Amino acid sequence: MSAPRQKPDLIAKLRDVPHTPGVYVMRDRLNRVIYVGKARDLRKRLSNYFTPARSKLVDLKTRALIQSIWDFDLHQVRNEAEALLLEGRLIKEFRPRYNISFRDDKRFLLVRVHFGDPFPRFTLTRLKKDDGARYFGPFAHSGALRTTLNWLNKRFGLRVCRPLSPGELDYKHCSNDIIKNCSAPCIARVSQEEYRKRVEEACEFLDGRSKDLLTALEEEMQRAAARLDFEKAAEMRDMIEDFKKTLVPTRTFTRGARAKVVSTINPMADVNELQELLHLERAPLVMECFDIANIGTAHCVASMVRFKNGVPDNSNYRRYRIRAVSGQNDFVSMAEVIRRRFSRILLEGAQTAGGDADFSQEAPLEAMRRLEQNPEAAKKNPKFVTLPDLVIVDGGKGQLGMAVDELQRLGLHDLPIVGLAKENEEVYKPGESYPIIIPHERGALKLLQRIRDEAHRWANGYHQLLLSRRVEESILDDCPGVSQNRKAALLKAFGSVTRLRKATEEQIAAVPGIGKSVAREVFEFLASRGS
């Protein structure tokens, strides 16, 4: 056993944990692994262990675990399914004392098909052998996998009977052909070549390369809902969810898997790696990421988060209410927020430059870069903000194209910008037809994911804030004597219903258009409704 180490500041370490899926490994003072867990959001899950108020509410076993934690490691993954697979692998490897599940020798399910058989069929197994067969998986959700295989066998008419080479005698004892669940290759209802082609198409679906089928199923679900056949639509919805769980891309984690995933965060190393992979002239020390969030058709908001040296620069986060579009239109919304953000930066730059004749003659990007080198710029104008080294938009070619158009209109033709498409984590650059595929274990992609997820969190937080305000403001609709105009006047004067509750009758009456009698009504109404 290794010697005891100095205990790190876990609360400080928690601040650097990203809001991403992953696995965490708890260690004791002798550096032994005592617990392995998975999380959809690593930051939120780990905060449950190290927040004093929450730790008092847990059971005795968990409290004993918390008291034994000396340090923790992180393993970031792409999705929840990968987290479950890696958690199981690490538990089997370390056998931590506080883990109960996955300590046995049971493995996750694999799907096996052997094209050397006369009539190949899908079977489930937990052990991969070197037998020339093709294997899919492992799959984290066994129930979803069984549903998917059952549908695949019916959809493509694949056999499920056990005989290696079924014939007419086997057909007499089988009813799958009668109920249209099998194409009956055993009696040559379909040729061997046609049957093998069906198996190959089913394999493409299992491999995630046949998205047309999933799209067709979603369209069938919509048609069922339009016919008011909600039972059928619900059945289709559940089946589609099972398919998506089964088809989510995952990596295979073998023994020693912890060495093959990102377990620590090195921001500057990630920044330098990103510069190399994107072929940027300068390191992206300052990055800004933009995300759009919708609340139905009522509100559309956007967020901008700024990272400096690979870590969040919280004081420079911004959020926006979209004005130019009603309803949901992510492309127009992205164009608006890019235009507002960078026109504001250029305006502040021009005001900071003042009478500098060269500033107005230079290209905007060159002028701003020169101004950034002036140490007096920030002192001269506290609102002065430097341009980022890299702009990131959450989305694919559509959102990226709209953002590029706005930057070009502002004269920022050479400002580096990329789009990060969430489904396959592909990086798009302007003018390039094909995306850049960064391996999922690389720190550069993890950095892009951290800033994208932070933008998403910031946008959703604003999203929820507006929604709660909207619900709160609707309370005034029931107040006697308060018309829509008076409601607008009160909210404009006090900012929110919460501040209005704290106001006196005299303060309410001082609002133009309200008066003493209405002020008394409002005061008594809010008092009767409580806080």
N, C-alpha and C positions, 0 to 999 in steps of 0.2 A: 504493500500500500504506500501511496505517496504521502509526503509530509503535508500537514495542514497549511493552507494558503491564507493570505489576508483576504477578508471578506470584501467583495466589491460593493459599491453603492447600488443596490438593485433598483431603487426608485429612479436614480439618474440614468441607469442603463435602460430602464423601461421607456424613457422618453425617446430613445432612438429606435424602438421596435416599430416596424411598419404595420400598417393596416392591411395585411395581405394574408392569404391562407398559408398554413405551414404547420410544422411540428416543433414542439419545444421539449427540451431535455433538461430535467432538474438534477442537480448534483449536490452532494453533501460536502462537508468540510474536508473529507478525504478524497474528493473528486470522483466518488462513486456515483453512478447513475441510479437515482432512487425513484424517478417517475418519468414517463414519456407520455405526452398528450398531444392532441391535434386541435386545430382551431381554424374556423373560417376567417377570423380576424385576430391575429396574434396579439396586437396591442390590447384589445378589449379583454381577451381571455386572460392574459398575464396580469392585467390590472386587478382582476378578481383575487389574485393571490397576494398582492402587495398593497392593497388598499386596506388600512386598518379597520374601517367601519364594516367592510364586507367580510373580512377574515373572521370576525367575531360571530358571524351567522352560520358558519359552516359546521359540519359534523366533526366528531372527535378525531376520526381518521384523517380527514383533510387538514384539521388544525395541527395534528402531529406532523403531517407532511410539510406544511408551511414552516413550522418551527425548525425543520431539518434542512430546508433549502439554503444552500450557501452561494450557489451561482446557477446560471442557466445558459444553455446554448439554443440557437435558433436554426431551423432548416426551412427555408422558404420553398414553396412549391407552386405549381400553376393553378391548382383548383382543389376542391374539397376531396375529390376522389383520390388524387395523388397523396393528400395528407393522410387519408385513412390507410392507404397501402404502405406508406413509409412508416407510419406509426406502428403498424403490425410488424413490419420487418425489424424495426429498432427494438421493440419489446421482446421479440424472439431472440435478438442478439444479446441484449443486456439483461433481460429478465429482472426488471426493477422490482423492489420489494413492495412498492405501493400500487403496482399495476395488477389487475386481476385478469382482464380480457387479453386474448392473444398469447397467453403464456404456454398454451399447448402446442402440439405439432401441426395443428390444422392450418391449411393454407387457403388463400383466396382462390376462387374458381377460375379455371381456364376453359376455353372452348377449343375442342380438337376436331379436325377433319383430315382424313387421309385420302388423297387423290389416287393412291395406289389401289384402293378398293374398287371393285367393279361399279358399285353404286354408293359413292361417298355419302356420309351422313354426319350431322353435328352431334358430338357427345360432350358431356361435362366431365372435367377431371380436375384434380388439385395438384397433379404432379406432371411436370413437363419432361418427356423422355426424348432421347435422341433416336427416334424411330422413323424419321422421314415424313412424319405428319406435319401439318401446319397448325400452329397454336395461336390463339387470340387471347389477349388479357395479360395479367390478371385483371379481374373486374371487382370493384369494391362493393357493388350492390348486387347481391345474389338474387334477390327477388326481382329486381328490374331486369337482370340478365335472363332469368327463366321466362319472364313475360316476352322479352324480345325474341328469344329463340323459338318460343311457341308460335309467335306471329310469323317469323321468318319461314318456319317449316310449312305453315299453312299458305303463306303468300306465294312461295315458290314451288309448292307441291313436293317438298322433300320428304323422304321416308324417315320414320322414327323407329322402325322395327329393328330387332337385334341381329338377325342372320347376316353374315358377311356378304353372301350372294343369294338374295331371296329369289324364289321361283314360284311356280303355280301353286304348289302345295302350301307355301307360306301365305299366298294371296287368299286362299280359301278361309284362313283363320284371321283375316284382317278386314276391318271395316273402314279404315281411313279413306280408301278410294271411294266408298259409297257416300260418305259424308263430305266429299270433295276436299279432303285434307292432304291427299297424296296424289301424285301424278302417275302412280303405279308403273314404275319402270320394270318391275319384276315380271310383268306380263306384256312388256313392250308397248304399253299404252303411249309412252314416249320413247324415243330412241336413246341409247346410252349417251350419244353426243349431246342431244338436247338436254338430257338430265344433268350432265356435267356442267353445261353452260349455266343452268339454273343455280347450281351450287356455287359457281364462280361469282355470279351476280349477288348471291346472298353473302359471300365472303367480302365483296366490295362494300356492302352495307355495313357489315361488322367492322370493317376497317375504317369506316367514316368517310369513304370516298363516293358515296351515292346519296347526296343530299336531296335529290329530286323526289325520292320516295317520301322523305320526311315532309317536304313541302306539300306533296299531294295529300298526305294524311291530314295536315293542318287545314288544307282547303276543304277536305271532306268534313272535318269537324265544324268548320264555319258554315258549310251548307246544312249540316244537321241542326245547328243552332238556328239558322234562318227558317228551317221548316218547323221550328218549335219542338223538335225531337231532342229535348235537353238530356234525357237519359243516355241516348246514343252519343251526344256531344260530350257529356261528362266522361263516358267510357273511353272515347277517343282521346280526350285531354289527358286522362291518367296514363293511357298507353303511350302517348307521345312523350310524357314526362319520363316514363321508364326508359324509352328509347334514348332520350337525351342523357340520362344518367349512365346508360350502358356505353354510349358512343363518345363520352367526354374523353379527350386525349389524355393518356397517362403514360408515365414512364415505368419501367420495371426496376424495382429496387431489390438488389441482391445483397448478400452478406457484405458488410463493409460499405453499405449505401451512404452512410453519413459522410464519407469522404467525397461523394460525387454530387453533393448538393451544397448550395450556399449556406453556410452556417454562421458566418459573421458578416458584419456590414463594414466595409472600408470605403467611405464616400469618395475620397479623392482618387483612389485606385479605380473606382467605377467611372468617375468623371473622365479620367485619362483614357480608359478603355473605350468609352463612348466616343470620344474625339477620334480615336483610331478607326473604329468601325464605321462611323459616319463620314470619315474623311473631311473633318472640319479643320479650317485654317488655325483656329484658336480653341483652346480648351473651353468647354461650356461651363465655366465657373458660375455663371448666372443663367438660370433657365426659368422660363415662365410657361406654365401649362394652363390651357383653357378647356373648360367643360361646360356643357349645357344641361340643364335639368328642367323638366316640365311638371306642373301640377295640373293635370288634365288640360283643359283649354283656358283655365282661369289665369294662371301665372306661368311665365317662362322666365327663368333666371339663368345666370351664368356665373362662373367662378374663374378666378385667376389666382394661382398659387405660384410663389417664387421660391426657388431653391438657390442657395448660395454655397459654393464649395461642396455640393452634394447633399446638403441638409436643409430643412425648411427654414425660410426667412419669414417667420410669421407676421412680422410687423408690416410686410409689404404684400400681404394677401388682399385681394379685392373681390367684391361681389357686385353683380349688376342685375337690374331688372330690365328685361328686353322690352323695347318700346316699338320697334319697327314692324313687328309681326304679332298678330293675334292667333292663338292656337299653337299647334306644334309644327315648327319648321326649323330643324336643327341647322340647316345650311345657311338660311338668312340670319338666324340668331348668331351663328358663329361669325359671320361677316360683320354684324353690328358690334359685337364685343371687341373684335380685333380693331375695327375702325376707332372705336371710342378709346380703347387703351392706348394705342400708339399715336393717335392724333394728340392726345393729352400729353404724352411724353415729349413729343416734338414741340408742342406749344410751350411747355415749361422750359425746354431747352433753349428755344428762341428767346424767351424772357430772361433766362439766365445769361445768355450771350450778350443781351443788351445791344449796344452800338457796335458790336464786332462785325465789321463789313464782310470779313471772310466767311462768317457763318452762313449768311444768306446766299453766298455765291457757290458754296460747296454742295455736293450731294448730301442729302440728309443723314445718311449713315456715317459718312466720313466726318461731317461736322459734329455729330453727336459723339463719335469716338474721340475726336480731338478735345471736345469739351470735357469728356470724362477724365482726361489726363490732368485737367486743371484742378488743383486742390482747393481753390477758392470757390469753385462752382457751388458746392453744397452750402457753403457759408453765405454766399450771395443770394441763393434762393433755396430755402429749406424744403420746398416741394420738388426740387430737381431730382429726377430718377434716371439712372442709366438705362440704356437699352440692354436687353438680355443678349447673351451669346448664342442662345438657342431658344426657339419658340416651339412648343409642342401643342398640338391640338388633339383632343380625344376624338378619334374617328378615322375614317379611311380617306379615299381619294376625294369624295364629295366635300367634306368639311375642309380638307387641306386646300382644295382648289379655291374655295370661297375666301379662305384666309389669305392665300397668296395674292389673289386679285386685290384685296384691300391693302395689303402691304405695298404692292406695286403702285397703287393710286397715291399712296403717301410718299412714294419715292424710295421706299426701303426694299429695293429689288434684291439686294445681296444679303439681307438679314437671314441667317440660316433658320429653316423651319422644317418640321417633320410632322407626320400624322401617325398616331399609334392606334391601329385597329384592334379592338379588344378581343374579338372572337379567336383569332389565331396569333395574337400579339405580333402582328407584322408591322414593320416600320416603312412608311411611304415617304419618298422625297419628291419634291416638285420636278416635273419633266421626265421622271423615270417610270416606265410602264410596270416594272416588276418590283415588289417590295423587298426590303432587306430583311432576311431571316436571321435573327440573332439567337443563338442557342439559349434555351431557357435557364441553363445553369450559370450563364455569364452575368457578371456583376453589372455590366452596362444595361442589359435589359431590366434587371432588378431595379436599377436607378430610375429608368423610364416608368416602370410600373409603380414605384413609390410615389413619384410626383403626379402621375395620372390618378392613382387612387386617392391621393391627398386632395386633388382638385375635385374629384367626385364626391368625397366626404364634405368638402367645404360648400359645394353647390347644394348637396342634399340637406345640409344643415340650414342654409338660407331658405331653401324650399320648405322645410318644416316650420321655420320661424314665420314665414308669410302665411302658411296654412293656419297656424295657431292664432296669429293676429286676426285673420279673417273670421275664424270661429268666435274669437273674443269680441270683435267689433259687432258681430251680429246680435249681441245681447242688447245693444242700444235700439235695435229694431222693435223691441217689445216695450220700450219705455214710453209712457204716455207723454204726448206733447213734443216728441222729438221726431221731426221730419228728416228726410235725407239730407237736406241742406244744413239743418242744425247739427245732425250727426257729423257731417263733414267738417263743420266749423269747430266742433268740440275736439275731434281727432286732430285737426290741424293745430289747435291751440295747445293741446296736452300731449300729443304724440301717440298715446295709446290709452286703452281703457284702464290699464293698471295705474297709470299716473292720474287719470281722471278720478279714480276711486279715492286717491289720497288728497284730492283738492277739497277746499271748503266751499260752502254755498256762495260766499262772496267772490271767490276766485272763479267759480263756474259762471256766476251772473255777469262777470266782467267781460266774458266772451261776446263779441258783437253778434246781435241777433238772438241772444238767449234770454236775458231778463231775469228778474228775481223769481217769478212764479215757476218758470220752466226750470230754473236752477234748483229750486226746492224739490220739484218732481224728480229731477235727475239724481240729486243727492240721496233722497229717500229710496228711490228705486234701486240704486246700486248698493245702498246699505242693506236693503232687504234681501238682495241676491247674494250677499256675502262676497268673499274674495276668491 
